[in-house]
Amino acid sequence: MKKAKFWFRASLIVSSMLVVFGAYFILIYGSLMDGLVHIGLGLIVGIDSWVKLFKKK
């Protein structure tokens, strides 16, 4: 059970960091393609965890 909770939190952290990093690429460097790739990866990695998080609340 502890491993599942760890992977749940890790998935949330990694996905949010990828989205933030993608926004950073778009805003600072103006690289739209790189930013969208990072944002897309963040959504793919963490969509299941985010849905579970908001269903609990």
N, C-alpha and C positions, 0 to 999 in steps of 0.2 A: 504494500500500500504506500509506503514511503517513496518508493521509486516512481510510482505513478504521479504522486504529488510533485516530486522534483521535476519530472519531465513536463508536467503541465505548466509549472512556473517558468521553466527554462524556455518552453515554446512561446509563452507570452512575452518574455523578455527579448528573445531573439527576433520575433516578428515585429515588435514595436521598435527595436533598434534598426532593423532593416528599413522600416517605413521612414523613420527619422533621418537615417543616412541618405535615403533616396530623395527626401525633401531637401536635404542639405546640398546634394549634387545639383538639383534643379535650381535652387535659389542662389547658391554661391558661384558655382561653375557654369551654370547655364546649359548643362548637358542634360537635355530632356530625355534622351534615350537611356542613358545610364541610370538616371533617377527613376524612370518608370520601371526599369528592370528590377531595381532594388525594392521598390514599392510592391511590385507584383510578387516577388519572392517572399516578401514579408507577409503578404496576404495569403499566399499558398501555404507557407509554413504554419501560420497560426490561426487560420480561419476556424478550425475545429475547436481549438482552445478558447477563442473569443466567444464563439457561440455557446459553449458550455458555461463560460463565466457569466454571461448575461442571462442565461436561462436559470441559473441558480438564484440570481437576485431578482 
